[in-house]
Amino acid sequence: MRLIPIADIVSAHGIKGGLKVYLYNTDDPLIYNLKSVYAGTENDNSLFRISRIKKLDKRFCIINLEGVITRHQAESYRNRKLFITPDMLPPLPENFVYLSLLVGFCVFDQQGSEVGVVEDFINTGAQDVMIVKSISASEFMVPFVDEFIKKIDIERCQIFINMMEGLLD
C-alpha cells in the first residue's frame, strides 16, 4: 500500500487526545475534506476516522482521531506523520496529475532512452521542478512545464522529457 504524507504531528493538544499537526500543502489543504487518515510512520501506522478538525492558521490545525482520547495516547503520535492513500485523493480534471504520485516513475528522453527516476518535486514559487536521480547516480532538475514534460504515462509509470542541452550539467 502506497502512503502519501500530508502532515507532521508536532504535539499533543489538550487533555482529550487532540493532535496539533503541521500541514504540508497550504494551497489546497485536503485534510479538511477527509473522513479518515493513517497516523504513524510509513512502516507502522493505523487507519483512524477523523472525529473533529479545527483550523488554527494556514499551516496548523488540531485534529481528533477516533480512539485517541487521552493526552497520553496523543503524545505517542508526536513526531509521527499523517498519511493518505492515492484512492483518498479527490479526482482531478483531465490532464492534471498529483505530483506526489509521480515519485518513482522512470524518466525517458525523446529517443526513449531511460535517463533516471523521479526522486521528488520542489516548488520554486514560479513553477514546480522535478528532481531526477540519473542512472549514473547524480541528480538533475527538470522544470515541470510543457516545454520539458512531453508525456506522462500513468499506467506504465513513465515520464518522457525533452532533454535540452545542459540539463544534465
N, C-alpha and C positions, 0 to 999 in steps of 0.2 A: 504494500500500500504506500503510495507516494503522499507525503505530507508537505504542505506549504506553510512555512512560518508566517504569521501575521502580526505577532506582538510578543514583547517580552513581559514576563510577570516580574515586577520590580519589588513589590512588598505586599504584605497583608494590610487590609484596611478595616478598622473597626473590630468588634468582637463577634460578629456573626458570619465570619468566613468570606468577607469581601476581598477581592484581589485588585490591586492597583496595577494597571497594565500600560505599557508604552507601545503605541501603535506605529507600525512601520509605514503604512500608507495613510497619509492625511488628506490626499486629494479626493479620495472616494472611500472613506472608511467603511468597508462592507460589514465589519463586525456588528454594527447596529442593526443589520437585517438578518443575522444568523439566528438559528434556533439552537444550534449546538456547536461545540468546538472540542478539539483534542487539547489536553493540557499535560505537560510533562517535558520529556526530551524526545528527540526523534526516534530513539530506540525503546523508550519506556514511557508510554503515555496512556491516557484513558479518555474515552469519549464522555462528555458531560453536556447535559441540557443547560442552556442559559436561563436562569430564573429572573435575573434583573441586570440591567446595564445602565450606567449613568455617565454621561459625558462630563469630564472635568474641564478640558480645554482641547485645543487642536490635536495634541499628541497623547493625552492621557485620558483614561476612563476607569471607572470602578465596575467590576463585573462580579456577579454572584453566580456560582455554578451549583446545580442541584447536587446534594451530597457533601458539599464543602460548607459546613455550618458553624465551625468554630474558628477562632483566630489561629489556634494551634494547627488545624488542618490546612488553613490558608498559608501559613508560614512554611509548610512543607513544599509548597509550589514556588517559593521565592527563587529567583534566578533561573526559572524554567521558561518555557515558551507556550504560546497558544498556536495551534495549527488547524488547518482545514485540509480537506481532500479536494482534488480537482472537481469532483462532482458537486461540491458545495458552492462553487463559484457561480455567480449569476451568468446567464447566457449573454454573449456579446453580439453586436451586429456583425453582419457578414464582412469579411476582410479585416477583422480585428482579432487580436490574439493576446492572451495573457503572457507577458514576458517570462514570468517565473516558470511556466510550463515548457519553455524552450531550453532551459538549462539541461545540459546533457545531450542535446541534439548534435549530430555530426554536421560539420560545415564543409561545403564544397565550393570550388572556384567555377568559373564559366565553362571550363573544359570538363568538368565532372570529377576532378581530382580532389580527394579529401585533403583539407588543409588543417583541420583541427576539430575541437569540441567546444561547445558553448560552456563557459565556466560560470558566468554571472552577467548581470546588467548593472550599469550605473546611470544615473540621470545627472547630466551636467547643468541642468537648468534650461538649456537651449534645446536639448534632444537627449534621447536615450542612446547609450553606447553599449554594444555587445562586447564582452571580454571573451576572447577565444584562446584556448591553450592549443598551440600548434603541435604538429606531430613531433617536432624537434624539442618539445617541452618548454619553449618560450611562449610568452603571451603577447598577443596583439589586440588592438581595439578596432572595432568596426562601427561607425555611426549607423544607428538603426533607422535609416531613411531609405526611401525608394531608390536613390542613386546607387546605393551599395547592396541593399537586400533585393534580390531578384525573384526568389521563390521560396516559400515555406511549405514543406510537405509534412503535415502533422502526422499522417498515417505512417510514414516511413521515418519520422524523426530526423528530417534533413532540412538544412537551410543552404540555399545557393546564393553566393555573393559575387559581386563584381570586384575582382582583385585589382585595384588600381595600383600603379607603380608607387612604391614607397610604403605601402600598407604594412608590410612585414618588417620594415626597418625600425 
